[in-house]
């Protein structure tokens, strides 16, 4: 039987809808099967591209196999770039490219990490330029400022002087706090925002606000696939803070 274009489109839409239902159910591995199926039928479908990228990142964030984890983040980045090529004027592709690059960066040494920082920053800023209220992109930029500030002074100096990273001199705890506060205000029930904000408060010296945000992260409803892991991290960090 010949499959018409309308039937094929309907099948892609059905797979995407099924994947979204599994995302809501916090079953990313099952969701991925649907997004991959949609991508197989429509390799240039923007939604399928960025959703597959996003789901791969979620699944691999806590993968204990370092080699496999990095390879997955590389693939997620490639899919995000394809999504941007299809639709450069939507924030999702740029945001998930920033996520993929940021996660890949965390798998290498602090000095190597600086090589990724400029691309992460550029992708996140492009997402914010398209959607100034994009909580995810605001989160990434807040984390960007924090991660640069967490580098030791020598590494920051090398990055600024020899790696074309003059923008590293713009990093500050104040901006990290401001951006993550905006992300948390936009999505107050997302554990991941509260956790990152708490860690920035802690590292910048505001223990009272850090404690409140760690508690907010622990109390937040389950929403993202990795929320249990984020809550464990929040409990551990809060215990150490006390």
DOTI-609147 format. One record per residue (C-alpha): residue number from 1; residue in three letters; y, z, x. Coordinates in steps of 0.05 Angstrom, whole numbers, plus 32768, in hexadecimal, padded with zeros to 4 digits. Layout:
BEGIN
DRENGU markol fimar   py   pz   px
DRENGU    NUM   ALA    Y    Z    X
...
end
This chain:
BEGIN
DRENGU markol fimar   py   pz   px
DRENGU      1   UNK 8000 8000 8000
DRENGU      2   UNK 8045 7FEE 801B
DRENGU      3   UNK 8075 8028 8021
DRENGU      4   UNK 80BB 8014 800A
DRENGU      5   UNK 80FB 802A 802E
DRENGU      6   UNK 810C 8058 7FF3
DRENGU      7   UNK 80C7 8078 7FF6
DRENGU      8   UNK 80CE 8083 8041
DRENGU      9   UNK 8113 80A2 8039
DRENGU     10   UNK 80F7 80CF 8002
DRENGU     11   UNK 80BF 80E5 8030
DRENGU     12   UNK 80F1 80F6 8068
DRENGU     13   UNK 811B 811D 8037
DRENGU     14   UNK 80DE 8142 801D
DRENGU     15   UNK 80C8 8155 8064
DRENGU     16   UNK 810E 816D 8075
DRENGU     17   UNK 8112 8196 8035
DRENGU     18   UNK 80CE 81B5 8043
DRENGU     19   UNK 80E4 81C6 808A
DRENGU     20   UNK 8123 81E7 8070
DRENGU     21   UNK 80FA 8212 8041
DRENGU     22   UNK 80CF 822A 807B
DRENGU     23   UNK 810E 8239 80A3
DRENGU     24   UNK 8126 8266 806A
DRENGU     25   UNK 80E0 8286 806A
DRENGU     26   UNK 80E8 8292 80B5
DRENGU     27   UNK 80AB 8268 80C7
DRENGU     28   UNK 80C7 823A 80FD
DRENGU     29   UNK 8084 8220 8116
DRENGU     30   UNK 8073 8207 80D0
DRENGU     31   UNK 80BA 81EC 80C7
DRENGU     32   UNK 80B3 81C5 8108
DRENGU     33   UNK 8077 819E 80ED
DRENGU     34   UNK 80A2 8185 80B4
DRENGU     35   UNK 80DE 8174 80E0
DRENGU     36   UNK 80B1 8150 8112
DRENGU     37   UNK 8092 8129 80D8
DRENGU     38   UNK 80D6 8115 80BF
DRENGU     39   UNK 80EA 8100 8105
DRENGU     40   UNK 80AC 80D6 810D
DRENGU     41   UNK 80BF 80B0 80CE
DRENGU     42   UNK 8109 80AC 80DE
DRENGU     43   UNK 8117 80B3 8129
DRENGU     44   UNK 8162 80AC 811F
DRENGU     45   UNK 8169 80DC 80E5
DRENGU     46   UNK 81A1 810C 80F9
DRENGU     47   UNK 8187 8147 80D1
DRENGU     48   UNK 8140 813F 80ED
DRENGU     49   UNK 815B 813A 8134
DRENGU     50   UNK 8186 8178 8135
DRENGU     51   UNK 8156 81A2 810B
DRENGU     52   UNK 811C 8192 8139
DRENGU     53   UNK 8148 81A5 8174
DRENGU     54   UNK 815D 81E6 8153
DRENGU     55   UNK 8117 81F9 813F
DRENGU     56   UNK 80FB 81EB 8184
DRENGU     57   UNK 812F 821A 81A2
DRENGU     58   UNK 811D 8251 8170
DRENGU     59   UNK 80D3 824B 817E
DRENGU     60   UNK 80DA 824A 81C9
DRENGU     61   UNK 810E 8280 81D3
DRENGU     62   UNK 80DA 82B6 81DF
DRENGU     63   UNK 80A2 828A 81FA
DRENGU     64   UNK 8084 82AF 8236
DRENGU     65   UNK 806F 826E 8259
DRENGU     66   UNK 80AD 825F 8282
DRENGU     67   UNK 809A 8217 8292
DRENGU     68   UNK 808A 8206 824A
DRENGU     69   UNK 80C8 822A 8231
DRENGU     70   UNK 80F6 8203 825F
DRENGU     71   UNK 80D5 81C0 824D
DRENGU     72   UNK 80DF 81CF 8203
DRENGU     73   UNK 8129 81DF 820E
DRENGU     74   UNK 8130 819D 8234
DRENGU     75   UNK 8111 8178 81F9
DRENGU     76   UNK 813D 819D 81C9
DRENGU     77   UNK 817A 8188 81F1
DRENGU     78   UNK 8163 8140 81F1
DRENGU     79   UNK 815B 8140 81A5
DRENGU     80   UNK 81A0 815F 819D
DRENGU     81   UNK 81BE 8128 81C8
DRENGU     82   UNK 819B 80F4 819C
DRENGU     83   UNK 81B8 8117 815F
DRENGU     84   UNK 81FE 8114 817D
DRENGU     85   UNK 81F4 80C9 818B
DRENGU     86   UNK 81E3 80BF 8141
DRENGU     87   UNK 821C 80EA 8127
DRENGU     88   UNK 824E 8102 815B
DRENGU     89   UNK 827E 811D 8125
DRENGU     90   UNK 8252 8155 810B
DRENGU     91   UNK 8250 8199 812D
DRENGU     92   UNK 8205 81A6 8128
DRENGU     93   UNK 81F0 8176 815F
DRENGU     94   UNK 8223 8191 8191
DRENGU     95   UNK 8212 81D9 817F
DRENGU     96   UNK 81C7 81D0 818A
DRENGU     97   UNK 81D3 81AB 81CB
DRENGU     98   UNK 81FC 81E7 81E2
DRENGU     99   UNK 81C3 8215 81CC
DRENGU    100   UNK 818E 81ED 81F0
DRENGU    101   UNK 81B6 81EA 8230
DRENGU    102   UNK 81C7 8233 822C
DRENGU    103   UNK 817E 8247 8222
DRENGU    104   UNK 8168 821A 825B
DRENGU    105   UNK 819E 8239 8287
DRENGU    106   UNK 8182 827F 827B
DRENGU    107   UNK 8140 8268 829A
DRENGU    108   UNK 815F 825D 82DF
DRENGU    109   UNK 8182 8288 8312
DRENGU    110   UNK 81C9 82A0 8308
DRENGU    111   UNK 81E4 826F 833C
DRENGU    112   UNK 81BE 8234 831D
DRENGU    113   UNK 81D6 824A 82D8
DRENGU    114   UNK 821D 8237 82EA
DRENGU    115   UNK 8208 81EE 82EC
DRENGU    116   UNK 81FA 81F1 82A1
DRENGU    117   UNK 8237 821A 828D
DRENGU    118   UNK 8268 81E0 828B
DRENGU    119   UNK 823B 81B7 825D
DRENGU    120   UNK 822D 81F2 8230
DRENGU    121   UNK 8278 81FF 822A
DRENGU    122   UNK 8288 81B6 821C
DRENGU    123   UNK 8254 81AF 81E5
DRENGU    124   UNK 8268 81F0 81C3
DRENGU    125   UNK 82B2 81DD 81C6
DRENGU    126   UNK 82A2 8199 81A7
DRENGU    127   UNK 827E 81BC 816E
DRENGU    128   UNK 82BA 81EB 8163
DRENGU    129   UNK 82EA 81B0 8165
DRENGU    130   UNK 82C4 8191 812B
DRENGU    131   UNK 82BA 81D3 8106
DRENGU    132   UNK 82E7 820C 811C
DRENGU    133   UNK 82C0 823E 80F2
DRENGU    134   UNK 827B 822B 810D
DRENGU    135   UNK 825E 8270 8119
DRENGU    136   UNK 8227 8257 8147
DRENGU    137   UNK 8257 8232 8174
DRENGU    138   UNK 8287 826D 8176
DRENGU    139   UNK 824B 8298 818A
DRENGU    140   UNK 8238 8268 81C2
DRENGU    141   UNK 827F 8269 81DD
DRENGU    142   UNK 8282 82B4 81D9
DRENGU    143   UNK 8241 82B8 81FF
DRENGU    144   UNK 825C 8285 8231
DRENGU    145   UNK 8296 82B2 8242
DRENGU    146   UNK 8268 82EE 8247
DRENGU    147   UNK 8235 82CC 8273
DRENGU    148   UNK 826B 82B4 82A3
DRENGU    149   UNK 8287 82FA 82A7
DRENGU    150   UNK 8242 8316 82B5
DRENGU    151   UNK 823B 82EA 82F3
DRENGU    152   UNK 824C 8310 8332
DRENGU    153   UNK 828F 8301 8352
DRENGU    154   UNK 8271 82D8 838B
DRENGU    155   UNK 824B 82AA 835C
DRENGU    156   UNK 8289 82A0 8330
DRENGU    157   UNK 82B3 8290 836E
DRENGU    158   UNK 8280 825D 8386
DRENGU    159   UNK 827D 823D 8341
DRENGU    160   UNK 82C9 8239 833C
DRENGU    161   UNK 82D3 821F 8383
DRENGU    162   UNK 8299 81F2 8392
DRENGU    163   UNK 827A 81DD 834F
DRENGU    164   UNK 82B5 81C1 8329
DRENGU    165   UNK 82B5 81FF 82FD
DRENGU    166   UNK 82FE 8212 82FB
DRENGU    167   UNK 82F5 8222 82B1
DRENGU    168   UNK 82CC 825E 82C8
DRENGU    169   UNK 830E 827E 82D9
DRENGU    170   UNK 8320 827C 828F
DRENGU    171   UNK 82E5 82A8 827C
DRENGU    172   UNK 82F5 82EE 8264
DRENGU    173   UNK 82D6 8329 823F
DRENGU    174   UNK 8311 8324 820E
DRENGU    175   UNK 82FD 82DD 81FA
DRENGU    176   UNK 82B4 82F0 81F7
DRENGU    177   UNK 82C5 8328 81C6
DRENGU    178   UNK 82F5 82FD 819D
DRENGU    179   UNK 82C5 82C4 8193
DRENGU    180   UNK 8288 82EF 8184
DRENGU    181   UNK 82B1 8318 8153
DRENGU    182   UNK 82C3 82D7 8130
DRENGU    183   UNK 827A 82C3 812E
DRENGU    184   UNK 8266 8307 8112
DRENGU    185   UNK 829E 8305 80DF
DRENGU    186   UNK 8287 82C0 80C7
DRENGU    187   UNK 823E 82D5 80C2
DRENGU    188   UNK 823E 8322 80C0
DRENGU    189   UNK 81F4 8327 80AD
DRENGU    190   UNK 81DA 82FF 80E8
DRENGU    191   UNK 81B7 832D 8119
DRENGU    192   UNK 81C2 82FE 8153
DRENGU    193   UNK 820E 8301 814D
DRENGU    194   UNK 820F 834D 8149
DRENGU    195   UNK 81E1 8354 8184
DRENGU    196   UNK 8209 8326 81B1
DRENGU    197   UNK 824A 8348 819C
DRENGU    198   UNK 822D 838D 81AA
DRENGU    199   UNK 8217 8378 81EF
DRENGU    200   UNK 825D 835D 81FE
DRENGU    201   UNK 827E 839D 81E5
DRENGU    202   UNK 824E 83C4 8212
DRENGU    203   UNK 8259 839A 8250
DRENGU    204   UNK 82A4 839A 8247
DRENGU    205   UNK 82A6 83E6 8240
DRENGU    206   UNK 82AE 83F3 81F5
DRENGU    207   UNK 8272 8420 81E8
DRENGU    208   UNK 8287 8435 81A2
DRENGU    209   UNK 828C 83EE 8188
DRENGU    210   UNK 824C 83DC 81AD
DRENGU    211   UNK 8227 8414 818A
DRENGU    212   UNK 8241 83FD 8146
DRENGU    213   UNK 822D 83B5 8151
DRENGU    214   UNK 81E8 83C7 816C
DRENGU    215   UNK 81DE 83EF 812C
DRENGU    216   UNK 81F7 83B5 8102
DRENGU    217   UNK 81C5 8387 8125
DRENGU    218   UNK 818C 83B7 8117
DRENGU    219   UNK 81A0 83BE 80CD
DRENGU    220   UNK 81AD 8374 80C0
DRENGU    221   UNK 817D 8350 8091
DRENGU    222   UNK 8148 8323 80AE
DRENGU    223   UNK 8163 82DD 80B0
DRENGU    224   UNK 8153 82B6 80F0
DRENGU    225   UNK 810E 82A9 810A
DRENGU    226   UNK 8117 82D7 8146
DRENGU    227   UNK 813A 8310 8123
DRENGU    228   UNK 8102 8342 8131
DRENGU    229   UNK 810A 8335 817C
DRENGU    230   UNK 8156 833B 8178
DRENGU    231   UNK 814F 837E 8153
DRENGU    232   UNK 811E 8398 8187
DRENGU    233   UNK 8151 8386 81BD
DRENGU    234   UNK 8188 83A8 8195
DRENGU    235   UNK 815F 83E8 818E
DRENGU    236   UNK 814F 83E8 81D9
DRENGU    237   UNK 8198 83DC 81EC
DRENGU    238   UNK 81B1 8411 81BB
DRENGU    239   UNK 8180 8445 81D7
DRENGU    240   UNK 8197 8436 821E
DRENGU    241   UNK 81E0 843A 8208
DRENGU    242   UNK 81D5 8480 81EE
end
